[in-house]
């Protein structure tokens, strides 16, 4: 391991000493320590050999340099080595100092998150989802542009997210800007990142004011067995569908390879935004619509559950969803994005792929 220190005021030697002790004992504690003491005010460089998250299968390693972070257009911070190495590097801890998607971590949000999943797993039934799809497929709530909908998200905070408590518009732009940096030629993916969570407007009164458990959180199929990889699986025992024998086999009411388009997925912002995009004749490619519809389907793209229900098109689109997911999950941070600066670019994409006004 290489360590280089320079230009450190004598009064701060003790902080540096603690940092290196922490490094040898618990690297994850070091990262939390550095963030909380504001280590960037020192003029110091720490070189730490660590696995390259983009090449875990090959067992490669890379060197991360915690110095002189680069600020992307709009204010999103990316470590210098990420750009030098050619891509976004996923951090290992969220803004609370815990691993991402750690639903057992003792944080101020943990109880809120678990209660949401308890209600979700009790009330999301096959019949409930069928009713929601029929109701919201009417698209009779309002007419507005994509950007007008983005601005509505300033009033929305996702109670299911253990990693973030910022307004959703911040997360959308963080995700889109990180992808834009690494995939500059895939403008459809930039726009998909911007709009993927717009369905969360379902929480607002003008869209029905649905409860959080009916809008956010991981999604899963209905009409077949609840896989144990689903977050807080224990609460499904109170779901009425758990008592229906037709719904409690591996395939349930479906056929293997039937395609996810034929599977009833728990209702929420994913499916709603998919309906809005599709019925308003978006020209986004199939992979973009797939990402919008299934980006919260973590049992599939994180654990591999329900893969037996996919068809060939699903498998191809899943490759893009897995790329997108790294940015969707790990770009959550406290760094603000300059909305006015990036807005013209994203408006040009909206005009390319959507009509001026959409029915919602």
C-alpha positions in Angstrom: 0.0 0.0 0.0 1.3 3.4 -0.9 0.8 6.5 1.2 1.9 10.0 0.3 1.3 13.0 2.6 2.4 16.6 2.0 1.6 20.1 3.2 -0.2 19.0 6.3 -0.3 21.7 9.1 1.3 20.4 12.4 -2.0 20.8 14.2 -3.6 18.2 12.0 -1.1 15.4 12.4 -3.4 13.7 14.9 -6.2 13.5 12.3 -3.8 12.0 9.8 -2.6 9.5 12.4 -6.2 8.4 13.2 -6.8 8.0 9.5 -3.9 5.6 8.9 -4.7 3.6 12.0 -8.3 3.3 10.7 -7.0 2.3 7.3 -5.1 -0.7 8.7 -8.0 -1.8 11.0 -11.2 -0.9 9.1 -11.0 0.7 5.7 -14.8 1.3 5.6 -14.5 3.3 8.9 -11.7 5.4 7.3 -14.0 6.4 4.5 -16.7 7.6 6.9 -14.0 9.4 9.0 -12.5 11.2 6.0 -15.9 12.4 4.9 -17.0 13.6 8.4 -13.8 15.5 9.3 -13.7 17.2 5.9 -10.4 15.7 4.8 -10.6 17.5 1.5 -9.5 20.7 3.3 -6.0 19.1 3.7 -3.7 19.1 0.8 -3.1 15.4 1.0 -3.1 12.3 -1.3 -3.9 8.8 -0.1 -3.4 6.0 -2.6 -5.3 2.9 -1.7 -5.2 -0.3 -3.6 -8.8 -1.7 -3.9 -10.8 -3.9 -6.3 -12.0 -2.3 -9.5 -15.8 -2.5 -9.4 -15.9 -2.6 -13.1 -13.7 -5.7 -13.4 -14.5 -7.9 -10.4 -14.9 -11.0 -12.6 -11.3 -10.6 -13.8 -10.0 -10.0 -10.3 -8.3 -6.8 -11.4 -7.4 -4.1 -9.0 -7.1 -0.4 -9.3 -5.8 2.6 -7.4 -8.3 5.2 -6.1 -6.9 8.7 -5.5 -8.8 10.8 -3.0 -7.7 14.2 -4.3 -8.8 16.9 -6.8 -12.2 15.5 -7.6 -13.6 16.5 -11.0 -16.9 18.4 -11.2 -19.1 17.4 -14.2 -21.3 19.8 -16.1 -23.9 20.9 -13.5 -21.9 20.1 -10.4 -21.8 16.3 -10.1 -18.5 15.2 -8.5 -16.7 12.2 -10.0 -13.3 11.0 -8.6 -10.4 11.9 -10.9 -9.4 8.3 -11.3 -12.9 7.3 -12.5 -12.5 9.6 -15.5 -8.9 8.5 -16.0 -9.8 4.8 -15.9 -12.7 5.4 -18.2 -15.8 5.2 -16.0 -17.9 5.9 -13.0 -16.6 4.2 -9.8 -19.3 3.1 -7.4 -18.7 4.2 -3.8 -19.0 1.7 -1.0 -21.0 3.7 1.5 -24.1 6.0 1.3 -24.6 9.4 2.8 -25.4 7.8 6.2 -22.1 5.9 6.3 -23.7 2.5 5.6 -23.5 0.1 2.7 -26.0 0.8 -0.1 -29.4 -1.0 0.2 -28.6 -2.1 3.8 -32.1 -2.6 5.1 -30.9 -3.7 8.5 -28.6 -0.7 9.3 -29.5 1.3 12.4 -30.2 4.6 10.9 -32.9 7.2 11.4 -34.6 6.0 8.2 -34.6 2.3 8.9 -37.9 2.1 10.8 -39.7 4.2 8.1 -38.3 2.0 5.4 -39.3 -1.3 7.1 -42.8 -0.1 7.8 -43.3 0.9 4.2 -42.2 -2.6 3.1 -44.5 -4.2 5.7 -47.5 -2.4 4.2 -46.4 -3.0 0.7 -46.1 -6.7 1.2 -49.5 -6.9 2.9 -51.5 -4.8 0.4 -49.9 -5.4 -3.0 -52.0 -8.2 -4.3 -52.8 -9.4 -7.9 -56.2 -7.8 -7.8 -54.9 -4.5 -6.4 -52.4 -4.2 -9.2 -55.0 -5.0 -11.8 -57.2 -2.2 -10.5 -54.4 0.3 -10.4 -53.3 -0.5 -14.0 -56.9 -0.1 -15.2 -57.4 3.2 -13.4 -54.1 4.9 -14.3 -54.1 3.6 -17.9 -56.8 6.2 -18.5 -54.2 8.9 -18.3 -56.8 11.4 -17.3 -55.1 13.2 -14.4 -53.4 16.2 -16.2 -51.6 17.3 -19.3 -48.0 18.6 -18.9 -44.5 18.4 -20.3 -41.7 16.1 -19.1 -39.8 19.0 -17.6 -42.9 20.3 -15.7 -43.2 16.8 -14.2 -39.5 16.9 -13.2 -40.1 20.1 -11.3 -43.1 18.6 -9.4 -40.6 16.1 -7.9 -39.1 18.8 -5.8 -41.9 18.0 -3.4 -41.3 14.3 -3.3 -39.1 12.3 -0.9 -39.0 8.5 -1.3 -39.6 6.8 2.1 -38.4 3.4 0.8 -34.9 4.6 0.1 -32.4 3.9 2.9 -29.7 5.8 1.0 -31.2 9.2 0.3 -33.6 11.7 1.7 -33.1 14.5 -0.9 -35.8 15.7 -3.3 -36.0 13.3 -6.3 -35.1 15.9 -8.9 -31.5 15.8 -7.4 -31.3 12.1 -7.8 -32.6 12.1 -11.4 -29.9 14.7 -12.5 -27.2 13.0 -10.5 -27.9 9.7 -12.3 -28.3 11.3 -15.7 -25.1 13.3 -15.5 -23.0 10.3 -14.3 -24.3 8.2 -17.2 -23.8 11.1 -19.7 -20.1 11.3 -18.7 -19.5 7.6 -19.3 -21.9 7.0 -22.3 -21.8 10.3 -24.2 -23.3 8.8 -27.4 -26.3 7.1 -25.8 -28.5 10.1 -25.4 -31.6 7.9 -25.0 -30.0 6.5 -21.8 -29.3 10.0 -20.5 -33.0 10.9 -20.9 -34.1 7.5 -19.5 -32.1 8.3 -16.4 -33.7 11.7 -16.1 -37.3 10.4 -16.3 -37.1 7.0 -14.8 -38.6 8.1 -11.4 -41.1 10.6 -12.7 -43.9 8.2 -11.8 -43.4 9.1 -8.1 -45.7 12.0 -8.8 -48.4 9.4 -7.8 -47.7 10.6 -4.3 -49.0 14.0 -5.0 -52.7 14.9 -4.5 -53.4 15.8 -8.1 -52.3 12.3 -9.1 -54.4 10.5 -6.5 -52.1 10.9 -3.5 -51.3 7.2 -3.3 -49.6 6.0 -0.1 -45.9 5.4 -0.3 -46.2 1.6 -0.3 -48.2 1.9 -3.5 -45.7 4.1 -5.3 -42.1 3.4 -4.2 -39.9 0.5 -3.1 -38.7 -2.7 -4.8 -41.1 -4.4 -7.2 -41.9 -8.1 -7.6 -44.3 -10.3 -9.6 -47.8 -11.1 -8.4 -49.5 -14.4 -9.4 -46.6 -16.6 -8.5 -44.5 -17.4 -5.4 -42.8 -14.6 -3.5 -39.1 -15.2 -3.8 -37.1 -15.0 -0.6 -34.7 -12.5 -2.1 -37.4 -9.8 -1.8 -36.6 -7.3 0.9 -38.4 -7.9 4.2 -39.9 -11.1 2.8 -41.3 -12.1 6.2 -44.3 -9.7 5.8 -45.8 -11.6 2.8 -47.4 -14.1 5.3 -50.1 -11.5 5.8 -50.7 -11.0 2.1 -54.0 -12.6 0.9 -52.3 -14.0 -2.2 -50.1 -16.1 0.0 -53.2 -18.2 0.7 -54.0 -18.8 -2.9 -52.5 -22.1 -4.1 -52.6 -20.9 -7.8 -50.2 -18.1 -6.9 -47.7 -20.1 -4.8 -45.6 -22.2 -7.3 -42.5 -21.1 -9.1 -44.4 -20.1 -12.3 -47.8 -19.6 -10.7 -50.3 -18.6 -13.4 -47.5 -18.0 -16.0 -45.5 -20.1 -18.4 -41.8 -20.3 -18.3 -40.3 -17.9 -20.9 -43.6 -16.0 -21.2 -41.9 -12.6 -21.1 -42.1 -10.0 -18.4 -44.6 -8.0 -20.4 -47.1 -10.7 -19.6 -46.3 -10.8 -15.9 -48.2 -8.7 -13.3 -45.6 -6.7 -11.4 -46.4 -4.9 -8.1 -47.8 -1.4 -8.7 -45.7 1.7 -8.4 -44.0 4.6 -10.1 -42.1 2.2 -12.5 -45.2 0.8 -14.2 -47.0 4.2 -14.2 -44.2 6.0 -16.0 -43.9 3.1 -18.4 -47.6 3.5 -19.2 -47.2 7.3 -19.6 -44.3 6.9 -22.0 -45.8 4.1 -24.1 -49.2 5.6 -24.5 -47.8 9.1 -25.4 -45.9 7.4 -28.2 -42.3 8.0 -27.0 -39.6 7.0 -29.5 -37.3 5.8 -26.8 -35.8 2.3 -27.7 -37.1 -0.9 -26.1 -34.2 -0.9 -23.6 -35.2 2.6 -22.4 -38.8 1.5 -21.7 -37.5 -1.7 -20.1 -35.3 0.3 -17.7 -38.2 2.6 -16.8 -40.6 -0.3 -16.1 -38.2 -2.7 -14.2 -35.5 -0.5 -12.6 -37.0 -1.3 -9.1 -37.3 -5.0 -9.9 -34.3 -5.8 -7.7 -35.1 -9.5 -7.1 -34.5 -10.0 -10.8 -31.5 -7.8 -11.6 -29.7 -8.1 -8.3 -30.6 -11.7 -7.2 -31.5 -13.4 -10.5 -35.0 -14.4 -9.2 -37.8 -14.8 -11.8 -35.3 -15.1 -14.7 -37.3 -18.1 -15.8 -40.2 -15.8 -16.8 -38.0 -13.7 -19.2 -38.0 -14.1 -23.0 -35.1 -13.3 -25.3 -35.9 -9.6 -25.6 -36.0 -9.3 -21.8 -32.6 -10.8 -21.6 -31.1 -8.4 -24.1 -32.7 -5.4 -22.3 -31.6 -6.6 -18.9 -28.0 -5.9 -20.0 -28.8 -2.2 -20.3 -30.7 -2.3 -17.0 -27.7 -3.6 -15.2 -25.6 -0.9 -16.6 -28.1 1.7 -15.6 -28.6 0.3 -12.1 -25.0 1.1 -11.1 -25.6 4.8 -11.7 -29.2 4.7 -10.3 -28.0 3.2 -7.0 -24.5 4.6 -6.4 -24.8 8.2 -7.8 -26.9 9.2 -4.8 -24.9 11.9 -3.0 -25.2 15.2 -1.2 -23.6 17.2 -4.1 -26.1 19.6 -5.7 -26.6 19.7 -9.4 -26.8 23.1 -11.2 -30.3 22.5 -12.7 -30.2 25.7 -14.8 -26.9 24.7 -16.4 -27.9 21.3 -17.5 -31.5 22.0 -18.3 -31.0 23.0 -22.0 -29.4 19.7 -22.8 -32.1 17.6 -21.3 -34.9 19.7 -22.9 -33.3 19.0 -26.3 -33.6 15.2 -25.5 -37.2 15.6 -24.3 -38.1 17.3 -27.6 -36.4 14.5 -29.5 -38.1 11.6 -27.9 -41.4 12.9 -26.6 -44.3 15.2 -27.6 -44.5 18.7 -26.1 -47.4 17.8 -23.8 -48.2 14.4 -22.4 -51.3 12.9 -20.8 -50.6 11.7 -17.3 
